[in-house]
Amino acid sequence: MKSYYVYIMSSLSKRLYVGVTSNLLGRVWQHKQKKIDGLTKRYNITKLVWYEETNDVYAALEYERKIKKWRREKKIILIEKKNYGWLDLSENWYDF
């Protein structure tokens, strides 16, 4: 069964990016390497601070849309429930 991930990434100044993917490892690598033009590249958003997995692509897309509409404070509460220190959850995923 295929997995889908809703995720939040952050810059050092805590600017947030919310996304969805079926390949979390690859997508986070793209953000870290600045392979994608846009918000994450422009604002150096390279830390994976939260993610959730589901087997339902429609649920993942709906959750992403829902989170994107939230106020910043609510997103921070979501992150800090699982990752109070805002650690990079992908810190040991790559060899660079």
N, C-alpha and C positions, 0 to 999 in steps of 0.2 A: 504494500500500500504506500502510495506517495505521500510525502510530508510537505507541508507548506508552513512558512514562518512569517509572522508579523514581527517586526523588529524596530528598535529605536537606537539610533546612533547619536553621538554627541561630540562636540568639539571641546577643547580644553576650557573654553569660556561657557560651556554648557548650552550652545546653540543646538537645537534638536532637529533630527530628521526621522520621519516615520516611513517605513517601507514594507513591502511584502515580496517574498521570493520562494521558489521551490528548491533553491540551492544556497543556503545561508553561508556556507564556507566560501563559495565562489563569489557571491555578491559582496560580502564584507571585504574580501580581498580586493575586488574592483574599487570599492570606496577607499580603502587604505592606499592603494596604488594610484589613486586619482585618475582612473581610466575613464570615468564618466563625467562629462561636462555637466555643470549644474551646481546646485546648492552645496552638496558635500565637498566638491572640489574647491569651490569659491571660498567656503568658510572653514576648510580643513577639518571636516567632520569625519573622524576616523576611529572613534571608540564605540564599540558595540556595548551598550549599557543595559539593554533589555531585549528579550525575545520570548515568543511563545509559539509552540508548534501545534499544528492541527492536521488532520487528514482530509479536511473539507476545504477545497479551494474557495468556495463561495463564502464560507464562514471567515476565512482569512481575509479576503477582500473586503468584506463587510466590517470586520474588526478594524482593519487599517483605516477605512473611511471614517469610522466612528472616532478613533483615537485622533485622527488629523483634525477633527472638529472641536476637540476638547481644548479648554484653556490650558496654558502652560502649567499652571499649578497642579492640575489633575494629572497631567503627564508625569510630572515630577513625583507625585505620590505613587503612581504605578511603578515607576523605576525604583524608587526607594524601598518599596515593599520587598523586592527581591535583591536589590543591589544598593544598599544604603550608601556605600562608599563610592559609588559611580565608577567601579573598577571596569577595565576593559575586559569583557567576558571572552574576547577572542585573543587575548594577549599571547597565549602559547599555541595558537593554531598554526602559525607560519614560521618559517626559518628565514627571517630577514632582519 
